[in-house]
Amino acid sequence: MNRIEVHLWVAAVLQWLVAASNIFAARIFAYRENIARVTPFVREVFIVQNVYIMATVVMFGIVCVAFAPELAGGSALGRFLSGFLAI
């Protein structure tokens, strides 16, 4: 395992922490109380967007762990994905 792979594992843990922080954000920002005041359509859009964003961040963390050698390998796809995930 090279140094870049270790950094990818650290990035995965950080991404999972970001996803987990959304669970606490729901309480801090009182999502339940605030979202009760909007129309059902807006409520559904909000919930779907939050779930999608959390799932995407979790999956990026999984990609960083499961495919660390490929991301660190130097192929064009690996460089692109690593750059995208870093940004």
Biopython code that builds the backbone (N, CA, C, O; Angstrom):
import numpy as np
from Bio.PDB.StructureBuilder import StructureBuilder

atoms = [
    (1, "MET", "N", (0.845, -1.175, 0.000)),
    (1, "MET", "CA", (0.000, 0.000, 0.000)),
    (1, "MET", "C", (0.891, 1.240, 0.000)),
    (1, "MET", "O", (1.809, 1.355, 0.812)),
    (2, "ASN", "N", (0.610, 2.168, -0.922)),
    (2, "ASN", "CA", (1.426, 3.377, -0.970)),
    (2, "ASN", "C", (0.747, 4.522, -0.203)),
    (2, "ASN", "O", (-0.361, 4.381, 0.313)),
    (3, "ARG", "N", (1.438, 5.633, -0.150)),
    (3, "ARG", "CA", (0.973, 6.778, 0.638)),
    (3, "ARG", "C", (-0.364, 7.317, 0.157)),
    (3, "ARG", "O", (-1.207, 7.715, 0.962)),
    (4, "ILE", "N", (-0.555, 7.330, -1.142)),
    (4, "ILE", "CA", (-1.803, 7.876, -1.689)),
    (4, "ILE", "C", (-2.990, 7.035, -1.243)),
    (4, "ILE", "O", (-4.061, 7.572, -0.959)),
    (5, "GLU", "N", (-2.807, 5.722, -1.180)),
    (5, "GLU", "CA", (-3.893, 4.855, -0.730)),
    (5, "GLU", "C", (-4.276, 5.158, 0.711)),
    (5, "GLU", "O", (-5.455, 5.128, 1.065)),
    (6, "VAL", "N", (-3.288, 5.445, 1.533)),
    (6, "VAL", "CA", (-3.573, 5.804, 2.928)),
    (6, "VAL", "C", (-4.389, 7.096, 2.971)),
    (6, "VAL", "O", (-5.333, 7.212, 3.752)),
    (7, "HIS", "N", (-4.024, 8.059, 2.135)),
    (7, "HIS", "CA", (-4.769, 9.318, 2.075)),
    (7, "HIS", "C", (-6.203, 9.075, 1.601)),
    (7, "HIS", "O", (-7.130, 9.737, 2.067)),
    (8, "LEU", "N", (-6.386, 8.139, 0.684)),
    (8, "LEU", "CA", (-7.727, 7.814, 0.216)),
    (8, "LEU", "C", (-8.560, 7.198, 1.343)),
    (8, "LEU", "O", (-9.758, 7.461, 1.446)),
    (9, "TRP", "N", (-7.936, 6.389, 2.175)),
    (9, "TRP", "CA", (-8.652, 5.806, 3.314)),
    (9, "TRP", "C", (-9.049, 6.910, 4.308)),
    (9, "TRP", "O", (-10.153, 6.894, 4.854)),
    (10, "VAL", "N", (-8.153, 7.849, 4.531)),
    (10, "VAL", "CA", (-8.471, 8.980, 5.412)),
    (10, "VAL", "C", (-9.619, 9.789, 4.817)),
    (10, "VAL", "O", (-10.527, 10.209, 5.533)),
    (11, "ALA", "N", (-9.573, 10.005, 3.510)),
    (11, "ALA", "CA", (-10.654, 10.728, 2.841)),
    (11, "ALA", "C", (-11.987, 10.001, 3.011)),
    (11, "ALA", "O", (-13.023, 10.635, 3.209)),
    (12, "ALA", "N", (-11.959, 8.681, 2.935)),
    (12, "ALA", "CA", (-13.180, 7.895, 3.122)),
    (12, "ALA", "C", (-13.754, 8.106, 4.520)),
    (12, "ALA", "O", (-14.960, 8.294, 4.681)),
    (13, "VAL", "N", (-12.900, 8.073, 5.510)),
    (13, "VAL", "CA", (-13.369, 8.276, 6.887)),
    (13, "VAL", "C", (-13.959, 9.675, 7.041)),
    (13, "VAL", "O", (-14.991, 9.847, 7.689)),
    (14, "LEU", "N", (-13.310, 10.670, 6.451)),
    (14, "LEU", "CA", (-13.833, 12.038, 6.526)),
    (14, "LEU", "C", (-15.182, 12.155, 5.826)),
    (14, "LEU", "O", (-16.077, 12.845, 6.314)),
    (15, "GLN", "N", (-15.332, 11.488, 4.691)),
    (15, "GLN", "CA", (-16.619, 11.516, 3.986)),
    (15, "GLN", "C", (-17.706, 10.860, 4.819)),
    (15, "GLN", "O", (-18.839, 11.340, 4.855)),
    (16, "TRP", "N", (-17.368, 9.766, 5.490)),
    (16, "TRP", "CA", (-18.356, 9.109, 6.342)),
    (16, "TRP", "C", (-18.721, 9.983, 7.533)),
    (16, "TRP", "O", (-19.866, 9.966, 7.984)),
    (17, "LEU", "N", (-17.766, 10.742, 8.045)),
    (17, "LEU", "CA", (-18.065, 11.678, 9.143)),
    (17, "LEU", "C", (-18.998, 12.793, 8.677)),
    (17, "LEU", "O", (-19.895, 13.209, 9.409)),
    (18, "VAL", "N", (-18.779, 13.270, 7.458)),
    (18, "VAL", "CA", (-19.676, 14.288, 6.895)),
    (18, "VAL", "C", (-21.087, 13.732, 6.763)),
    (18, "VAL", "O", (-22.056, 14.400, 7.122)),
    (19, "ALA", "N", (-21.205, 12.513, 6.250)),
    (19, "ALA", "CA", (-22.528, 11.896, 6.107)),
    (19, "ALA", "C", (-23.180, 11.709, 7.472)),
    (19, "ALA", "O", (-24.371, 11.975, 7.629)),
    (20, "ALA", "N", (-22.419, 11.257, 8.453)),
    (20, "ALA", "CA", (-22.966, 11.045, 9.789)),
    (20, "ALA", "C", (-23.365, 12.363, 10.442)),
    (20, "ALA", "O", (-24.310, 12.399, 11.231)),
    (21, "SER", "N", (-22.668, 13.431, 10.130)),
    (21, "SER", "CA", (-23.006, 14.724, 10.727)),
    (21, "SER", "C", (-24.377, 15.209, 10.278)),
    (21, "SER", "O", (-25.005, 16.005, 10.976)),
    (22, "ASN", "N", (-24.849, 14.750, 9.136)),
    (22, "ASN", "CA", (-26.181, 15.132, 8.679)),
    (22, "ASN", "C", (-27.270, 14.601, 9.602)),
    (22, "ASN", "O", (-28.344, 15.195, 9.698)),
    (23, "ILE", "N", (-27.008, 13.506, 10.271)),
    (23, "ILE", "CA", (-27.982, 12.969, 11.217)),
    (23, "ILE", "C", (-28.149, 13.942, 12.383)),
    (23, "ILE", "O", (-29.266, 14.196, 12.834)),
    (24, "PHE", "N", (-27.034, 14.481, 12.866)),
    (24, "PHE", "CA", (-27.094, 15.452, 13.956)),
    (24, "PHE", "C", (-27.619, 16.803, 13.477)),
    (24, "PHE", "O", (-28.257, 17.531, 14.238)),
    (25, "ALA", "N", (-27.351, 17.135, 12.225)),
    (25, "ALA", "CA", (-27.831, 18.407, 11.674)),
    (25, "ALA", "C", (-29.351, 18.456, 11.672)),
    (25, "ALA", "O", (-29.939, 19.518, 11.873)),
    (26, "ALA", "N", (-29.989, 17.316, 11.446)),
    (26, "ALA", "CA", (-31.449, 17.277, 11.443)),
    (26, "ALA", "C", (-32.008, 17.732, 12.790)),
    (26, "ALA", "O", (-33.020, 18.430, 12.840)),
    (27, "ARG", "N", (-31.361, 17.344, 13.864)),
    (27, "ARG", "CA", (-31.809, 17.774, 15.200)),
    (27, "ARG", "C", (-31.444, 19.236, 15.464)),
    (27, "ARG", "O", (-32.259, 20.009, 15.969)),
    (28, "ILE", "N", (-30.232, 19.595, 15.120)),
    (28, "ILE", "CA", (-29.751, 20.953, 15.401)),
    (28, "ILE", "C", (-30.589, 21.998, 14.673)),
    (28, "ILE", "O", (-30.935, 23.030, 15.247)),
    (29, "PHE", "N", (-30.914, 21.728, 13.405)),
    (29, "PHE", "CA", (-31.666, 22.686, 12.595)),
    (29, "PHE", "C", (-33.175, 22.456, 12.655)),
    (29, "PHE", "O", (-33.934, 23.110, 11.941)),
    (30, "ALA", "N", (-33.603, 21.538, 13.498)),
    (30, "ALA", "CA", (-35.030, 21.259, 13.709)),
    (30, "ALA", "C", (-35.754, 21.009, 12.389)),
    (30, "ALA", "O", (-36.766, 21.641, 12.088)),
    (31, "TYR", "N", (-35.213, 20.071, 11.606)),
    (31, "TYR", "CA", (-35.812, 19.760, 10.308)),
    (31, "TYR", "C", (-37.281, 19.390, 10.442)),
    (31, "TYR", "O", (-38.118, 19.869, 9.677)),
    (32, "ARG", "N", (-37.591, 18.551, 11.400)),
    (32, "ARG", "CA", (-38.957, 18.050, 11.539)),
    (32, "ARG", "C", (-39.954, 19.190, 11.741)),
    (32, "ARG", "O", (-41.006, 19.216, 11.104)),
    (33, "GLU", "N", (-39.630, 20.117, 12.612)),
    (33, "GLU", "CA", (-40.539, 21.235, 12.879)),
    (33, "GLU", "C", (-40.622, 22.183, 11.685)),
    (33, "GLU", "O", (-41.706, 22.641, 11.323)),
    (34, "ASN", "N", (-39.485, 22.472, 11.082)),
    (34, "ASN", "CA", (-39.466, 23.416, 9.967)),
    (34, "ASN", "C", (-40.106, 22.846, 8.708)),
    (34, "ASN", "O", (-40.786, 23.557, 7.968)),
    (35, "ILE", "N", (-39.887, 21.580, 8.476)),
    (35, "ILE", "CA", (-40.415, 20.980, 7.251)),
    (35, "ILE", "C", (-41.917, 20.735, 7.349)),
    (35, "ILE", "O", (-42.580, 20.566, 6.325)),
    (36, "ALA", "N", (-42.461, 20.714, 8.558)),
    (36, "ALA", "CA", (-43.905, 20.535, 8.736)),
    (36, "ALA", "C", (-44.682, 21.728, 8.193)),
    (36, "ALA", "O", (-45.875, 21.620, 7.911)),
    (37, "ARG", "N", (-44.003, 22.868, 8.048)),
    (37, "ARG", "CA", (-44.670, 24.090, 7.582)),
    (37, "ARG", "C", (-44.731, 24.229, 6.069)),
    (37, "ARG", "O", (-45.411, 25.125, 5.569)),
    (38, "VAL", "N", (-44.050, 23.380, 5.332)),
    (38, "VAL", "CA", (-44.029, 23.508, 3.873)),
    (38, "VAL", "C", (-45.022, 22.534, 3.244)),
    (38, "VAL", "O", (-45.575, 21.666, 3.921)),
    (39, "THR", "N", (-45.234, 22.691, 1.958)),
    (39, "THR", "CA", (-46.165, 21.819, 1.246)),
    (39, "THR", "C", (-45.599, 20.401, 1.185)),
    (39, "THR", "O", (-44.386, 20.214, 1.280)),
    (40, "PRO", "N", (-46.465, 19.407, 1.028)),
    (40, "PRO", "CA", (-45.989, 18.023, 0.944)),
    (40, "PRO", "C", (-44.984, 17.799, -0.190)),
    (40, "PRO", "O", (-44.049, 17.013, -0.035)),
    (41, "PHE", "N", (-45.163, 18.470, -1.314)),
    (41, "PHE", "CA", (-44.236, 18.311, -2.437)),
    (41, "PHE", "C", (-42.841, 18.798, -2.064)),
    (41, "PHE", "O", (-41.855, 18.104, -2.310)),
    (42, "VAL", "N", (-42.752, 19.979, -1.475)),
    (42, "VAL", "CA", (-41.460, 20.534, -1.063)),
    (42, "VAL", "C", (-40.833, 19.641, 0.006)),
    (42, "VAL", "O", (-39.619, 19.433, 0.007)),
    (43, "ARG", "N", (-41.645, 19.120, 0.906)),
    (43, "ARG", "CA", (-41.158, 18.212, 1.952)),
    (43, "ARG", "C", (-40.519, 16.972, 1.337)),
    (43, "ARG", "O", (-39.433, 16.558, 1.741)),
    (44, "GLU", "N", (-41.202, 16.384, 0.355)),
    (44, "GLU", "CA", (-40.656, 15.178, -0.290)),
    (44, "GLU", "C", (-39.368, 15.478, -1.040)),
    (44, "GLU", "O", (-38.416, 14.700, -0.976)),
    (45, "VAL", "N", (-39.329, 16.602, -1.752)),
    (45, "VAL", "CA", (-38.112, 16.982, -2.478)),
    (45, "VAL", "C", (-36.962, 17.157, -1.502)),
    (45, "VAL", "O", (-35.854, 16.687, -1.759)),
    (46, "PHE", "N", (-37.209, 17.823, -0.394)),
    (46, "PHE", "CA", (-36.170, 18.048, 0.616)),
    (46, "PHE", "C", (-35.640, 16.727, 1.152)),
    (46, "PHE", "O", (-34.428, 16.531, 1.244)),
    (47, "ILE", "N", (-36.544, 15.825, 1.503)),
    (47, "ILE", "CA", (-36.130, 14.533, 2.059)),
    (47, "ILE", "C", (-35.350, 13.725, 1.040)),
    (47, "ILE", "O", (-34.308, 13.156, 1.366)),
    (48, "VAL", "N", (-35.846, 13.667, -0.200)),
    (48, "VAL", "CA", (-35.158, 12.892, -1.242)),
    (48, "VAL", "C", (-33.775, 13.476, -1.507)),
    (48, "VAL", "O", (-32.811, 12.725, -1.658)),
    (49, "GLN", "N", (-33.661, 14.787, -1.564)),
    (49, "GLN", "CA", (-32.355, 15.405, -1.797)),
    (49, "GLN", "C", (-31.378, 15.090, -0.661)),
    (49, "GLN", "O", (-30.212, 14.787, -0.915)),
    (50, "ASN", "N", (-31.834, 15.159, 0.560)),
    (50, "ASN", "CA", (-30.946, 14.865, 1.688)),
    (50, "ASN", "C", (-30.503, 13.414, 1.687)),
    (50, "ASN", "O", (-29.331, 13.122, 1.923)),
    (51, "VAL", "N", (-31.425, 12.504, 1.424)),
    (51, "VAL", "CA", (-31.068, 11.086, 1.376)),
    (51, "VAL", "C", (-30.095, 10.826, 0.233)),
    (51, "VAL", "O", (-29.132, 10.077, 0.393)),
    (52, "TYR", "N", (-30.345, 11.442, -0.922)),
    (52, "TYR", "CA", (-29.467, 11.262, -2.079)),
    (52, "TYR", "C", (-28.055, 11.779, -1.784)),
    (52, "TYR", "O", (-27.070, 11.111, -2.099)),
    (53, "ILE", "N", (-27.960, 12.935, -1.195)),
    (53, "ILE", "CA", (-26.647, 13.510, -0.891)),
    (53, "ILE", "C", (-25.903, 12.635, 0.115)),
    (53, "ILE", "O", (-24.714, 12.370, -0.058)),
    (54, "MET", "N", (-26.587, 12.188, 1.157)),
    (54, "MET", "CA", (-25.932, 11.327, 2.147)),
    (54, "MET", "C", (-25.481, 10.016, 1.519)),
    (54, "MET", "O", (-24.373, 9.550, 1.784)),
    (55, "ALA", "N", (-26.331, 9.417, 0.691)),
    (55, "ALA", "CA", (-25.975, 8.151, 0.042)),
    (55, "ALA", "C", (-24.783, 8.341, -0.893)),
    (55, "ALA", "O", (-23.907, 7.479, -0.963)),
    (56, "THR", "N", (-24.746, 9.456, -1.604)),
    (56, "THR", "CA", (-23.643, 9.730, -2.516)),
    (56, "THR", "C", (-22.333, 9.880, -1.754)),
    (56, "THR", "O", (-21.311, 9.335, -2.170)),
    (57, "VAL", "N", (-22.350, 10.601, -0.663)),
    (57, "VAL", "CA", (-21.132, 10.802, 0.126)),
    (57, "VAL", "C", (-20.664, 9.474, 0.724)),
    (57, "VAL", "O", (-19.467, 9.188, 0.737)),
    (58, "VAL", "N", (-21.599, 8.665, 1.217)),
    (58, "VAL", "CA", (-21.235, 7.351, 1.758)),
    (58, "VAL", "C", (-20.627, 6.487, 0.661)),
    (58, "VAL", "O", (-19.623, 5.811, 0.887)),
    (59, "MET", "N", (-21.224, 6.504, -0.516)),
    (59, "MET", "CA", (-20.706, 5.687, -1.624)),
    (59, "MET", "C", (-19.326, 6.167, -2.064)),
    (59, "MET", "O", (-18.474, 5.344, -2.401)),
    (60, "PHE", "N", (-19.085, 7.477, -2.069)),
    (60, "PHE", "CA", (-17.744, 7.972, -2.396)),
    (60, "PHE", "C", (-16.728, 7.446, -1.389)),
    (60, "PHE", "O", (-15.603, 7.114, -1.762)),
    (61, "GLY", "N", (-17.109, 7.368, -0.127)),
    (61, "GLY", "CA", (-16.224, 6.795, 0.879)),
    (61, "GLY", "C", (-15.938, 5.329, 0.595)),
    (61, "GLY", "O", (-14.803, 4.876, 0.738)),
    (62, "ILE", "N", (-16.958, 4.591, 0.197)),
    (62, "ILE", "CA", (-16.782, 3.181, -0.150)),
    (62, "ILE", "C", (-15.870, 3.043, -1.359)),
    (62, "ILE", "O", (-15.017, 2.157, -1.391)),
    (63, "VAL", "N", (-16.039, 3.911, -2.357)),
    (63, "VAL", "CA", (-15.169, 3.878, -3.542)),
    (63, "VAL", "C", (-13.724, 4.127, -3.133)),
    (63, "VAL", "O", (-12.820, 3.454, -3.627)),
    (64, "CYS", "N", (-13.494, 5.080, -2.241)),
    (64, "CYS", "CA", (-12.129, 5.384, -1.798)),
    (64, "CYS", "C", (-11.474, 4.199, -1.105)),
    (64, "CYS", "O", (-10.269, 3.990, -1.245)),
    (65, "VAL", "N", (-12.252, 3.422, -0.360)),
    (65, "VAL", "CA", (-11.689, 2.272, 0.347)),
    (65, "VAL", "C", (-11.555, 1.071, -0.588)),
    (65, "VAL", "O", (-10.500, 0.440, -0.654)),
    (66, "ALA", "N", (-12.626, 0.764, -1.304)),
    (66, "ALA", "CA", (-12.650, -0.456, -2.115)),
    (66, "ALA", "C", (-11.746, -0.372, -3.342)),
    (66, "ALA", "O", (-11.211, -1.385, -3.792)),
    (67, "PHE", "N", (-11.578, 0.822, -3.877)),
    (67, "PHE", "CA", (-10.811, 0.969, -5.106)),
    (67, "PHE", "C", (-9.598, 1.884, -4.946)),
    (67, "PHE", "O", (-9.175, 2.539, -5.898)),
    (68, "ALA", "N", (-9.050, 1.923, -3.742)),
    (68, "ALA", "CA", (-7.879, 2.778, -3.479)),
    (68, "ALA", "C", (-6.714, 2.492, -4.423)),
    (68, "ALA", "O", (-6.122, 3.443, -4.933)),
    (69, "PRO", "N", (-6.353, 1.233, -4.684)),
    (69, "PRO", "CA", (-5.230, 0.993, -5.608)),
    (69, "PRO", "C", (-5.500, 1.523, -7.014)),
    (69, "PRO", "O", (-4.596, 2.048, -7.665)),
    (70, "GLU", "N", (-6.739, 1.387, -7.485)),
    (70, "GLU", "CA", (-7.074, 1.885, -8.821)),
    (70, "GLU", "C", (-7.060, 3.408, -8.869)),
    (70, "GLU", "O", (-6.594, 4.001, -9.841)),
    (71, "LEU", "N", (-7.579, 4.043, -7.804)),
    (71, "LEU", "CA", (-7.582, 5.508, -7.762)),
    (71, "LEU", "C", (-6.170, 6.066, -7.660)),
    (71, "LEU", "O", (-5.886, 7.138, -8.195)),
    (72, "ALA", "N", (-5.289, 5.354, -6.982)),
    (72, "ALA", "CA", (-3.911, 5.813, -6.796)),
    (72, "ALA", "C", (-2.989, 5.334, -7.902)),
    (72, "ALA", "O", (-1.814, 5.701, -7.928)),
    (73, "GLY", "N", (-3.500, 4.520, -8.817)),
    (73, "GLY", "CA", (-2.664, 3.864, -9.812)),
    (73, "GLY", "C", (-2.072, 4.751, -10.884)),
    (73, "GLY", "O", (-0.986, 4.453, -11.381)),
    (74, "GLY", "N", (-2.721, 5.801, -11.251)),
    (74, "GLY", "CA", (-2.169, 6.676, -12.280)),
    (74, "GLY", "C", (-2.899, 6.599, -13.603)),
    (74, "GLY", "O", (-2.519, 7.289, -14.549)),
    (75, "SER", "N", (-3.939, 5.781, -13.702)),
    (75, "SER", "CA", (-4.715, 5.747, -14.942)),
    (75, "SER", "C", (-5.502, 7.048, -15.060)),
    (75, "SER", "O", (-5.678, 7.765, -14.075)),
    (76, "ALA", "N", (-5.970, 7.345, -16.253)),
    (76, "ALA", "CA", (-6.719, 8.581, -16.465)),
    (76, "ALA", "C", (-7.993, 8.597, -15.620)),
    (76, "ALA", "O", (-8.332, 9.615, -15.016)),
    (77, "LEU", "N", (-8.694, 7.467, -15.581)),
    (77, "LEU", "CA", (-9.916, 7.402, -14.788)),
    (77, "LEU", "C", (-9.607, 7.553, -13.296)),
    (77, "LEU", "O", (-10.323, 8.256, -12.583)),
    (78, "GLY", "N", (-8.559, 6.906, -12.829)),
    (78, "GLY", "CA", (-8.171, 7.022, -11.431)),
    (78, "GLY", "C", (-7.810, 8.443, -11.054)),
    (78, "GLY", "O", (-8.208, 8.926, -9.995)),
    (79, "ARG", "N", (-7.049, 9.126, -11.923)),
    (79, "ARG", "CA", (-6.685, 10.525, -11.656)),
    (79, "ARG", "C", (-7.917, 11.411, -11.651)),
    (79, "ARG", "O", (-8.062, 12.280, -10.791)),
    (80, "PHE", "N", (-8.819, 11.187, -12.625)),
    (80, "PHE", "CA", (-10.036, 11.998, -12.690)),
    (80, "PHE", "C", (-10.882, 11.831, -11.437)),
    (80, "PHE", "O", (-11.282, 12.817, -10.819)),
    (81, "LEU", "N", (-11.157, 10.576, -11.060)),
    (81, "LEU", "CA", (-11.981, 10.329, -9.889)),
    (81, "LEU", "C", (-11.323, 10.842, -8.610)),
    (81, "LEU", "O", (-11.994, 11.408, -7.747)),
    (82, "SER", "N", (-10.020, 10.645, -8.490)),
    (82, "SER", "CA", (-9.314, 11.152, -7.308)),
    (82, "SER", "C", (-9.408, 12.665, -7.238)),
    (82, "SER", "O", (-9.646, 13.221, -6.166)),
    (83, "GLY", "N", (-9.229, 13.325, -8.344)),
    (83, "GLY", "CA", (-9.349, 14.784, -8.387)),
    (83, "GLY", "C", (-10.750, 15.248, -8.057)),
    (83, "GLY", "O", (-10.939, 16.204, -7.305)),
    (84, "PHE", "N", (-11.749, 14.557, -8.634)),
    (84, "PHE", "CA", (-13.145, 14.892, -8.372)),
    (84, "PHE", "C", (-13.477, 14.728, -6.896)),
    (84, "PHE", "O", (-14.103, 15.602, -6.296)),
    (85, "LEU", "N", (-13.060, 13.615, -6.314)),
    (85, "LEU", "CA", (-13.330, 13.365, -4.906)),
    (85, "LEU", "C", (-12.589, 14.357, -4.005)),
    (85, "LEU", "O", (-13.088, 14.728, -2.943)),
    (86, "ALA", "N", (-11.404, 14.781, -4.431)),
    (86, "ALA", "CA", (-10.643, 15.746, -3.635)),
    (86, "ALA", "C", (-11.305, 17.109, -3.625)),
    (86, "ALA", "O", (-11.290, 17.820, -2.620)),
    (87, "ILE", "N", (-11.884, 17.457, -4.759)),
    (87, "ILE", "CA", (-12.542, 18.777, -4.844)),
    (87, "ILE", "C", (-13.817, 18.757, -4.054)),
    (87, "ILE", "O", (-14.522, 19.764, -3.994)),
]
sb = StructureBuilder()
sb.init_structure("model")
sb.init_model(0)
sb.init_chain("A")
sb.init_seg("    ")
for serial, (resi, resn, name, xyz) in enumerate(atoms, 1):
    if name == "N":
        sb.init_residue(resn, " ", resi, " ")
    sb.init_atom(name, np.array(xyz, "f"), 0.0, 1.0, " ", f" {name:<3s}", serial, name[0])
structure = sb.get_structure()
